[in-house]
Amino acid sequence: MTASFVTGAAGFIGSALVDGLLSEGHLVVGYDNFSSGREAFLEKAFAHPNFKLARGDISDETALESAMKGSDVVWHLSANADVRFGLEHPQKDLIENTIGTFKVLEAMRRNDVRDIIFSSTGSVYGEATVIPTPEDAPFPIQTSLYASSKLSGEALISSYCHGYGFRGVVFRFVSMLGERYTHGHIFDFVKHLLKEPRSLPVLGDGTQRKSYLYVKDCIEAMLKVSSKMPDCFEVFNLGADEYCTVLDSIGWITSFMKLSPKLEFSGGDRGWVGDNPFIFLDTSKIRSLGWSNSLSIRQGVERTVQWLLDNRWILER
């Protein structure tokens, strides 16, 4: 029976991963400081005999090392995911994402844990010149502090794999959708429309093109890859085989909520500094393993809106 250690276990993707690992028979230790994670997301896990929660911060080396003891594989999902406001607190990405990943790797080394699976981002490709963007695309200049911190984490993992004999898998995600969704444009739009259904502020001009993926499809892909770890280090893009504009997404959200708000654009081809106006990843590598997404982007958007409407407490934070 595999013993899995999950950082960020109470988060949106982390809690879905915990559920997936438990359903596959893993022993799971979830590690979270609950700065953004929610205990309610672990309700199903708490009822499972193979789950244990360790409260702690990845900056706490003693607590991290102790909680990780006896694990076979680390799933490192803990991170500051505040992309939009990164320039307001630049040290946060460095400390929580890059240095945090280093702390996790060192705890692994001291515990003789050799396998790590890491959640990175498609944003590391910057404003890619190759669309759809494959894993071996040339890296342009980085435009986001979040992406820079994630890319640094990838590099550290690669170095530990080559230097210390670790085995590592990096997943470069698009934005995720689905149950337990806690931040992003759908969250912001639904929250605003519930308070003011007649108008909707939109960052940029609405033409930004992005790809998304339903969270349970994401977990299925991660579990499939983890069943056969690479000899050293490997990277997989993970996303849907389509993209949409922000205007498409707004149309689906407002139609689902039966609203017709007046759109108020801030202007420009992006929402904020570092916002990539076109993200579409080439996912042929993961698809060659037999994985495919079960929901379209529109279905994922609608599933997310329904969950937010059914769980309005999450909008009150």
Helices and strands as residue ranges (DSSP letters): E 3-7, H 12-23, E 27-32, G 39-42, H 43-46, E 51-55, H 61-68, E 73-76, G 86-88, H 90-93, I 94-99, H 100-111, E 115-121, G 122-125, H 145-164, E 167-173, E 175-177, H 185-195, E 199-202, E 209-210, E 212-214, H 215-226, E 233-238, E 244-245, H 246-256, E 262-265, H 284-287, H 297-310, G 312-316
